[in-house]
Amino acid sequence: MGKAENAMVREDSRPGLPHVWFDTTIPNLGEPKVDSPIRSIPLFTRNGALVEKIFVQDSEKILVYDSLEYLKQLKPGEEPLAFELAGPRAKIFFDPSKVHCAIATCGGLCPGTNDVIRAIVLELHYLYKVRHIYGVRYGFQGFIPKYGHDLLDLTPEVVANIHTFGGTILSSSRGAQDIREIVDALDRLNVHILFLIGGDGTLRAATKICEEIARREMRKSVIVIPKTIDNDIPLVARSFGFDTAVEMATDAIRAAHTEALGAPNGIGLVKLMGRYAGFVAANAALALREVNFVLIPESDFDLDGEDGLLAHLERRLKARNHAVILVAEGAGQKFFREEDLPRDPSGNIKPGDIGLLLVEKIKEYFYQRQMEINLKYIDPSYIIRSMPANYNDRIYCGFLGQNAVHAGMAGKTAMLVSRWHGHYVHVPIKATVGKSKEVDLDSILWRSVLESTGQPPLKNM
């Protein structure tokens, strides 16, 4: 479902208020009537009195747009757009002694996935006393009988040390599967809450799963923990694994800079992940300010011509004898023909390999000018994706997993857990599916990149 097809989203028509309106309502399976077992867990005492758990109510909201200009232009009596605050509820929908939960990981690898799995299992087991937690192997394939993947019984012992490893203990897969077969499996296994860890493709699948569950009039919850190393899911301030990716990318930049300094006219070229958005490349360039050119999908550039990349690279080498180029994998796709590009198992067009194209074009350009260069090309993408999370992402993954459990046990569904304006919130899946977040070229982030690199527009005007 593309941007234009999503009926939940529209641009606000009032002048000076270019915000997007969408429905922030979180579907609920029914009235929560079960007392939360968290009530019985003592926290601490103050002056000899037991301090009880403070629960979150559905009426507690976090503003989607918190700018003063937005609030000033609301009509009298008009409620500002707001997300439901995440956290434990005093009353829950599912009986913990009877509920069955399942966890599946989909799409590519990402640092922190195991941390999210571990947080969900520990929260369900120790806080809610849930004893039926299944791990679904190889993503959505694990629901389909023909693949023959066994379920994994997830206990605290099984997940005790998985956060020290990269990847996912459940393994993953790509590609569409029959939604009816997936829901059949949920019914057959008596799964009440399904936790999905994945990106845009998973969000699309989750929407269809929720629709099929509703069509069958089942009471099953679907909670998504958004996973994208590119940080390109809208209404998610930062996706888990992104912080680790930026940190690891700086090691590649440092190596490229060292190589560039180590030879006459040295060029260090680093390709990073970022199929549709350049957040990793932009932030990595700022984290280690040794980069001279940053190429991202959002910013068009030319290779040839007086103001193209190659001409500016030549000037840089003549002035400083070395250069470092950072490119996101989705940059420069205009240099490839769409009909020549392959598709992944989910049907998405794979971007042309801009890194190898730049290697070829740079060598060809300087060969024609009889100018010696020493080019080193580094692509650390798969190393970064498979690394365990750093401490910052680990903390973040713990919060995401815990709040996903609170939402599922309360009977919330068709939603994802997000961090927004410093708070954990519930976001409807339909508000994010089919859309992507991009680097704003007029933002502080990109302007800071341009200032730190001294990079010109790289366009022939």
C-alpha positions as a printed NumPy array, in Angstrom:
array([[  0.   ,   0.   ,   0.   ],
       [  1.641,   3.232,  -1.136],
       [  1.416,   6.697,   0.334],
       [ -1.462,   7.779,  -1.867],
       [ -3.441,   4.636,  -1.127],
       [ -3.429,   4.936,   2.651],
       [ -6.769,   6.472,   3.584],
       [ -5.617,   7.021,   7.163],
       [ -3.183,   9.745,   6.144],
       [ -3.808,  13.169,   4.639],
       [ -2.008,  16.481,   4.518],
       [ -3.579,  19.152,   6.712],
       [ -5.024,  21.812,   4.407],
       [ -4.6  ,  24.788,   6.736],
       [ -1.947,  27.317,   5.612],
       [  1.244,  27.121,   7.618],
       [  0.31 ,  23.738,   9.089],
       [  1.915,  21.15 ,   6.784],
       [  1.505,  18.309,   9.263],
       [  0.086,  14.915,   8.389],
       [ -3.128,  13.731,  10.008],
       [ -3.704,  10.043,  10.679],
       [ -5.732,   7.887,  13.016],
       [ -3.763,   7.115,  16.189],
       [ -6.419,   4.829,  17.687],
       [ -5.055,   1.484,  18.885],
       [ -7.45 ,  -1.463,  18.349],
       [ -8.334,  -3.433,  21.48 ],
       [ -9.52 ,  -7.044,  21.607],
       [-12.022,  -6.284,  24.347],
       [-12.406,  -4.871,  27.815],
       [ -9.442,  -5.776,  30.066],
       [-10.858,  -7.423,  33.199],
       [ -7.93 ,  -9.414,  34.617],
       [ -5.9  ,  -7.888,  37.428],
       [ -2.297,  -7.49 ,  36.353],
       [  0.043,  -9.837,  38.243],
       [  2.497,  -6.956,  38.438],
       [  0.328,  -5.616,  41.276],
       [  1.67 ,  -8.334,  43.568],
       [  5.314,  -7.505,  42.915],
       [  6.732,  -5.184,  45.602],
       [  8.875,  -2.308,  44.379],
       [ 10.44 ,  -0.605,  47.381],
       [  9.482,   1.   ,  50.665],
       [  9.594,   4.661,  51.634],
       [  9.328,   5.615,  55.291],
       [  8.171,   2.101,  56.121],
       [  5.348,   2.098,  53.545],
       [  5.26 ,  -0.068,  50.436],
       [  5.408,   1.974,  47.239],
       [  3.024,   0.406,  44.742],
       [  3.38 ,   0.117,  41.006],
       [  2.091,   3.09 ,  39.028],
       [  0.131,   1.892,  36.015],
       [ -0.448,   3.65 ,  32.715],
       [ -3.945,   4.526,  31.55 ],
       [ -5.105,   4.617,  27.936],
       [ -6.019,   8.276,  28.399],
       [ -2.361,   9.214,  28.858],
       [ -1.066,  10.598,  25.571],
       [  2.109,  11.909,  23.963],
       [  1.771,  14.626,  21.324],
       [  2.73 ,  13.636,  17.788],
       [  3.61 ,  17.238,  16.906],
       [  4.816,  19.222,  19.901],
       [  5.742,  22.486,  18.209],
       [  4.148,  25.646,  19.579],
       [  3.18 ,  26.688,  16.041],
       [  1.147,  23.492,  15.618],
       [ -0.632,  23.897,  18.952],
       [ -1.434,  27.573,  18.267],
       [ -3.167,  26.727,  14.995],
       [ -5.519,  24.094,  16.385],
       [ -9.159,  25.06 ,  16.129],
       [-11.114,  25.726,  19.352],
       [-12.035,  22.412,  20.931],
       [ -9.833,  20.451,  18.516],
       [ -7.744,  17.734,  20.166],
       [ -4.082,  17.647,  19.138],
       [ -2.85 ,  14.494,  17.447],
       [ -1.396,  12.195,  20.118],
       [ -0.097,   8.669,  20.627],
       [ -1.205,   6.342,  23.393],
       [  1.48 ,   6.09 ,  26.097],
       [  3.088,   2.662,  26.422],
       [  3.515,   0.834,  29.711],
       [  1.819,  -1.674,  32.06 ],
       [ -1.927,  -1.499,  32.59 ],
       [ -3.648,  -2.274,  35.906],
       [ -6.164,  -4.474,  34.1  ],
       [ -5.078,  -6.845,  31.339],
       [ -7.048,  -8.788,  28.753],
       [ -5.334, -12.18 ,  28.764],
       [ -5.157, -14.605,  31.68 ],
       [ -1.399, -15.18 ,  32.092],
       [ -1.905, -18.794,  33.188],
       [ -3.651, -19.646,  29.938],
       [ -2.135, -17.348,  27.312],
       [  0.178, -18.7  ,  24.599],
       [  2.672, -16.353,  22.923],
       [  4.865, -16.644,  19.819],
       [  7.831, -14.613,  18.58 ],
       [  9.065, -14.441,  14.974],
       [ 11.917, -12.468,  13.389],
       [ 11.699, -11.476,   9.728],
       [ 13.874,  -9.79 ,   7.113],
       [ 17.585,  -9.045,   7.274],
       [ 19.867,  -9.304,  10.272],
       [ 20.14 ,  -6.37 ,  12.634],
       [ 22.108,  -5.788,  15.862],
       [ 19.835,  -6.139,  18.892],
       [ 17.315,  -8.658,  17.582],
       [ 18.355, -11.235,  20.168],
       [ 18.115,  -8.565,  22.866],
       [ 14.478,  -7.906,  21.932],
       [ 13.672, -11.642,  21.966],
       [ 15.309, -11.99 ,  25.38 ],
       [ 13.467,  -8.98 ,  26.815],
       [ 10.094, -10.311,  25.636],
       [ 10.706, -13.788,  27.08 ],
       [ 11.974, -12.551,  30.446],
       [  9.124, -10.047,  30.8  ],
       [  6.485, -12.667,  29.962],
       [  8.019, -15.319,  32.224],
       [  8.998, -13.378,  35.322],
       [  6.567, -10.447,  35.366],
       [  3.413, -12.021,  33.919],
       [  4.147, -15.675,  34.811],
       [  3.442, -16.807,  31.231],
       [  4.705, -20.351,  30.634],
       [  3.861, -20.929,  26.97 ],
       [  6.276, -18.948,  24.766],
       [  7.201, -20.27 ,  21.323],
       [  9.932, -19.175,  18.975],
       [  8.93 , -19.424,  15.31 ],
       [ 11.928, -20.446,  13.194],
       [ 12.879, -18.702,   9.923],
       [ 10.313, -15.913,   9.99 ],
       [  6.952, -16.483,   8.363],
       [  8.202, -19.768,   6.899],
       [  7.951, -21.194,  10.398],
       [  4.16 , -21.014,  10.254],
       [  3.895, -22.935,   6.988],
       [  3.855, -26.765,   7.389],
       [  5.58 , -27.506,   4.049],
       [  8.873, -25.972,   5.276],
       [  9.024, -28.34 ,   8.252],
       [ 10.562, -25.867,  10.718],
       [ 10.113, -26.872,  14.358],
       [  9.059, -24.398,  17.014],
       [ 11.544, -23.461,  19.715],
       [ 10.342, -23.49 ,  23.323],
       [ 11.583, -20.182,  24.724],
       [ 12.474, -20.174,  28.405],
       [ 14.734, -17.934,  30.493],
       [ 17.421, -20.615,  30.282],
       [ 17.282, -20.671,  26.477],
       [ 17.606, -16.894,  26.121],
       [ 20.005, -16.331,  29.023],
       [ 23.054, -15.431,  26.913],
       [ 21.679, -14.77 ,  23.439],
       [ 22.198, -11.015,  23.761],
       [ 25.959, -11.577,  23.511],
       [ 25.585, -12.887,  19.956],
       [ 24.66 , -11.171,  16.702],
       [ 21.919, -12.325,  14.364],
       [ 18.764, -13.961,  15.701],
       [ 18.428, -17.184,  17.656],
       [ 15.214, -17.833,  15.691],
       [ 16.808, -17.266,  12.269],
       [ 14.962, -15.287,   9.627],
       [ 13.744, -15.324,   6.049],
       [ 12.405, -13.074,   3.326],
       [  9.545, -13.528,   0.913],
       [  5.763, -13.511,   1.026],
       [  3.852, -16.397,   2.599],
       [  0.17 , -17.291,   2.486],
       [ -1.563, -15.14 ,   5.118],
       [ -4.369, -17.684,   5.577],
       [ -1.847, -20.41 ,   6.35 ],
       [ -0.163, -18.157,   8.902],
       [ -3.462, -17.498,  10.679],
       [ -4.324, -21.198,  10.423],
       [ -1.091, -21.924,  12.285],
       [ -1.882, -19.335,  14.969],
       [ -5.246, -21.028,  15.451],
       [ -3.791, -24.544,  15.424],
       [ -1.072, -23.638,  17.947],
       [ -3.56 , -21.701,  20.093],
       [ -1.338, -18.602,  19.95 ],
       [ -3.01 , -15.569,  21.532],
       [ -0.242, -12.976,  21.171],
       [  2.129, -12.821,  18.201],
       [  5.239, -10.669,  18.537],
       [  6.802,  -9.817,  15.171],
       [ 10.261,  -8.269,  14.879],
       [ 10.762,  -6.838,  11.408],
       [ 10.727,  -3.914,   9.014],
       [  8.438,  -2.585,   6.292],
       [  7.693,  -5.987,   4.769],
       [  6.8  ,  -7.331,   8.203],
       [  4.525,  -4.353,   8.816],
       [  2.693,  -5.061,   5.552],
       [  2.331,  -8.733,   6.461],
       [  1.177,  -7.846,   9.992],
       [ -1.574,  -5.642,   8.549],
       [ -2.865,  -8.528,   6.426],
       [ -2.616, -10.959,   9.349],
       [ -4.688,  -8.592,  11.51 ],
       [ -7.276,  -8.253,   8.742],
       [ -7.556, -12.046,   8.387],
       [ -7.838, -12.457,  12.167],
       [-10.621,  -9.854,  12.228],
       [-12.389, -11.538,   9.297],
       [-12.444, -14.803,  11.252],
       [-13.582, -12.95 ,  14.39 ],
       [-10.65 , -14.254,  16.421],
       [ -9.256, -12.595,  19.514],
       [ -5.549, -12.58 ,  18.828],
       [ -3.08 ,  -9.783,  19.366],
       [ -0.344,  -8.809,  16.881],
       [  2.428,  -6.57 ,  18.227],
       [  5.347,  -5.416,  16.046],
       [  8.748,  -4.319,  17.273],
       [ 10.061,  -2.289,  14.308],
       [ 13.423,  -3.457,  12.971],
       [ 15.355,  -1.572,  10.314],
       [ 19.044,  -0.862,  10.501],
       [ 18.455,   1.979,   8.001],
       [ 16.243,   3.837,  10.541],
       [ 13.686,   4.556,   7.791],
       [ 10.376,   3.554,   9.437],
       [  8.179,   6.646,   9.934],
       [  6.91 ,   7.598,  13.4  ],
       [  9.856,   5.757,  14.942],
       [ 12.435,   8.234,  16.231],
       [ 15.237,   5.657,  16.215],
       [ 15.099,   1.981,  15.343],
       [ 17.111,  -0.498,  17.366],
       [ 20.458,  -1.506,  15.879],
       [ 20.932,   1.905,  14.295],
       [ 23.233,   3.164,  17.049],
       [ 25.399,   0.037,  16.731],
       [ 25.487,   0.398,  12.938],
       [ 26.75 ,   3.971,  13.149],
       [ 29.375,   3.002,  15.714],
       [ 30.65 ,   0.11 ,  13.594],
       [ 30.596,   2.252,  10.443],
       [ 33.058,   4.639,  12.026],
       [ 35.614,   1.806,  12.171],
       [ 35.31 ,   1.405,   8.408],
       [ 35.656,   5.163,   7.903],
       [ 38.742,   5.225,  10.112],
       [ 40.304,   2.434,   8.053],
       [ 39.428,   4.2  ,   4.79 ],
       [ 40.973,   7.432,   6.041],
       [ 44.157,   5.646,   7.122],
       [ 44.43 ,   3.936,   3.724],
       [ 43.849,   7.224,   1.921],
       [ 46.645,   8.911,   3.891],
       [ 49.005,   5.997,   3.254],
       [ 49.573,   6.512,  -0.474],
       [ 49.803,   9.338,  -3.052],
       [ 46.357,  10.51 ,  -4.129],
       [ 44.776,   7.953,  -1.793],
       [ 41.017,   7.51 ,  -2.   ],
       [ 39.071,   5.63 ,   0.675],
       [ 35.597,   4.609,  -0.527],
       [ 33.144,   3.141,   2.006],
       [ 29.694,   1.77 ,   1.161],
       [ 27.142,   1.568,   3.976],
       [ 23.577,   0.339,   4.276],
       [ 20.765,   2.721,   3.356],
       [ 18.567,   1.484,   0.52 ],
       [ 16.094,   4.357,   0.651],
       [ 17.445,   6.604,   3.421],
       [ 20.906,   7.888,   4.266],
       [ 20.66 ,   8.116,   8.054],
       [ 23.501,   5.653,   8.741],
       [ 25.869,   7.382,   6.318],
       [ 24.969,  10.889,   7.5  ],
       [ 25.362,  10.068,  11.202],
       [ 28.553,   8.054,  10.662],
       [ 30.079,  10.992,   8.804],
       [ 29.358,  13.207,  11.806],
       [ 30.555,  10.613,  14.323],
       [ 33.998,  10.529,  12.692],
       [ 34.589,  13.729,  10.774],
       [ 37.146,  12.408,   8.325],
       [ 34.786,  12.211,   5.338],
       [ 34.907,  14.565,   2.351],
       [ 31.936,  13.39 ,   0.282],
       [ 28.707,  11.782,   1.556],
       [ 26.342,  10.339,  -1.056],
       [ 22.824,   9.382,   0.06 ],
       [ 19.604,   8.416,  -1.801],
       [ 17.847,  11.667,  -0.899],
       [ 20.481,  13.942,  -2.451],
       [ 20.891,  13.745,  -6.225],
       [ 24.392,  14.053,  -7.64 ],
       [ 26.176,  13.934, -10.99 ],
       [ 29.336,  11.999, -11.74 ],
       [ 30.531,  13.876, -14.82 ],
       [ 30.685,  17.563, -15.661],
       [ 32.407,  20.56 , -14.141],
       [ 30.427,  20.317, -10.877],
       [ 30.032,  16.531, -10.752],
       [ 31.584,  14.279,  -8.112],
       [ 34.576,  13.236, -10.229],
       [ 35.681,  16.783, -10.996],
       [ 35.365,  17.806,  -7.337],
       [ 37.284,  14.674,  -6.317],
       [ 40.113,  15.643,  -8.658],
       [ 40.258,  19.119,  -7.109],
       [ 40.307,  17.611,  -3.631],
       [ 43.224,  15.303,  -4.494],
       [ 45.241,  18.129,  -6.053],
       [ 44.668,  20.249,  -2.954],
       [ 45.071,  17.643,  -0.159],
       [ 46.426,  14.457,  -1.809],
       [ 43.768,  12.235,  -0.235],
       [ 39.962,  11.901,   0.018],
       [ 37.328,   9.796,   1.783],
       [ 33.967,   9.073,   0.135],
       [ 31.007,   7.618,   2.03 ],
       [ 28.11 ,   6.238,  -0.019],
       [ 24.78 ,   4.713,   1.047],
       [ 23.796,   1.622,  -0.933],
       [ 20.716,   3.308,  -2.414],
       [ 22.466,   6.443,  -3.654],
       [ 22.935,   7.189,  -7.34 ],
       [ 20.304,   4.763,  -8.606],
       [ 19.686,   6.977, -11.639],
       [ 22.875,   5.5  , -13.077],
       [ 21.193,   2.062, -13.344],
       [ 18.33 ,   0.859, -15.52 ],
       [ 15.483,  -0.497, -13.41 ],
       [ 14.825,  -3.335, -15.849],
       [ 18.393,  -4.594, -15.286],
       [ 18.079,  -4.77 , -11.499],
       [ 17.114,  -7.982,  -9.652],
       [ 14.398,  -8.302,  -7.008],
       [ 14.619,  -9.826,  -3.551],
       [ 12.281, -12.677,  -2.444],
       [  9.792, -10.092,  -1.169],
       [  9.534,  -8.503,  -4.621],
       [ 11.486,  -5.329,  -3.792],
       [ 13.916,  -4.072,  -6.429],
       [ 17.48 ,  -4.471,  -5.241],
       [ 19.522,  -1.315,  -5.704],
       [ 22.318,  -1.324,  -8.237],
       [ 25.757,  -1.673,  -6.655],
       [ 26.731,   1.973,  -6.453],
       [ 29.993,   1.102,  -4.683],
       [ 31.374,  -0.975,  -7.547],
       [ 30.081,   1.557, -10.077],
       [ 31.979,   4.348,  -8.306],
       [ 35.145,   2.23 ,  -8.243],
       [ 34.868,   1.721, -12.006],
       [ 34.044,   5.364, -12.816],
       [ 36.752,   6.813, -10.562],
       [ 39.456,   4.567, -12.022],
       [ 38.329,   5.309, -15.56 ],
       [ 38.219,   9.091, -14.952],
       [ 41.76 ,   9.348, -13.568],
       [ 43.183,   6.857, -16.089],
       [ 41.994,   9.122, -18.887],
       [ 43.769,  12.049, -17.192],
       [ 46.928,   9.993, -16.635],
       [ 46.727,  10.837, -12.936],
       [ 47.867,   8.157, -10.502],
       [ 45.444,   7.27 ,  -7.711],
       [ 45.361,   4.62 ,  -4.977],
       [ 41.754,   3.559,  -4.414],
       [ 40.687,   1.326,  -1.519],
       [ 37.066,   0.117,  -1.447],
       [ 35.492,  -1.076,   1.832],
       [ 32.002,  -2.605,   2.182],
       [ 31.422,  -3.557,   5.861],
       [ 27.638,  -3.937,   5.538],
       [ 27.337,  -7.64 ,   6.385],
       [ 29.827,  -7.351,   9.225],
       [ 27.796,  -4.5  ,  10.725],
       [ 24.451,  -6.295,  10.334],
       [ 25.689,  -9.419,  12.098],
       [ 27.285,  -7.725,  15.12 ],
       [ 25.811,  -7.89 ,  18.637],
       [ 24.272,  -4.639,  19.836],
       [ 26.265,  -2.042,  21.733],
       [ 25.236,  -1.049,  25.261],
       [ 22.994,   1.809,  24.102],
       [ 21.004,  -0.403,  21.735],
       [ 20.81 ,  -3.139,  24.378],
       [ 19.119,  -0.783,  26.815],
       [ 16.77 ,   0.389,  24.075],
       [ 15.888,  -3.163,  23.009],
       [ 15.009,  -4.018,  26.601],
       [ 12.504,  -1.174,  26.797],
       [ 10.976,  -2.091,  23.426],
       [ 10.54 ,  -5.742,  24.414],
       [  9.036,  -4.928,  27.797],
       [  6.557,  -2.424,  26.406],
       [  5.567,  -4.828,  23.635],
       [  4.643,  -7.383,  26.304],
       [  2.63 ,  -4.837,  28.298],
       [  0.679,  -3.935,  25.15 ],
       [  0.024,  -7.526,  24.135],
       [ -1.13 ,  -8.633,  27.577],
       [ -3.485,  -5.631,  27.741],
       [ -5.193,  -6.811,  24.544],
       [ -3.751,  -4.186,  22.218],
       [ -3.277,  -5.261,  18.61 ],
       [ -2.331,  -4.061,  15.111],
       [  0.299,  -1.764,  16.593],
       [  4.011,  -1.261,  16.978],
       [  6.05 ,   0.023,  19.893],
       [  7.933,   3.25 ,  19.225],
       [  9.925,   5.89 ,  21.049],
       [  8.639,   9.385,  20.37 ],
       [  9.702,  12.642,  22.009],
       [ 11.505,  10.651,  24.699],
       [  8.525,   8.434,  25.562],
       [  7.541,   4.897,  24.566],
       [  4.24 ,   4.932,  22.701],
       [  1.79 ,   2.761,  20.768],
       [  1.599,   3.484,  17.027],
       [ -1.026,   1.895,  14.726],
       [  0.621,  -0.273,  12.075],
       [ -1.534,   1.32 ,   9.378],
       [  0.007,   4.713,  10.126],
       [  3.45 ,   3.48 ,   9.096],
       [  2.976,   0.723,   6.517],
       [  3.885,   1.555,   2.929],
       [  5.721,   4.767,   3.847],
       [  9.33 ,   5.538,   4.645],
       [ 11.295,   8.128,   6.589],
       [ 13.976,  10.045,   4.705],
       [ 16.763,  12.47 ,   5.486],
       [ 15.424,  16.014,   5.185],
       [ 17.955,  17.909,   3.102],
       [ 17.   ,  21.125,   4.917],
       [ 17.433,  19.551,   8.354],
       [ 20.106,  20.255,  10.957],
       [ 21.444,  16.732,  10.338],
       [ 22.182,  17.166,   6.637],
       [ 23.304,  20.793,   6.952],
       [ 25.78 ,  19.662,   9.612],
       [ 27.071,  16.963,   7.232],
       [ 27.649,  19.548,   4.518],
       [ 29.386,  21.895,   6.957],
       [ 31.707,  19.193,   8.344],
       [ 32.663,  17.819,   4.925],
       [ 32.702,  21.04 ,   2.943],
       [ 30.843,  19.098,   0.269],
       [ 29.466,  21.2  ,  -2.637],
       [ 26.107,  20.383,  -4.301],
       [ 27.763,  17.942,  -6.826],
       [ 25.227,  18.979,  -9.461],
       [ 25.767,  20.629, -12.822],
       [ 23.486,  23.652, -12.859]])
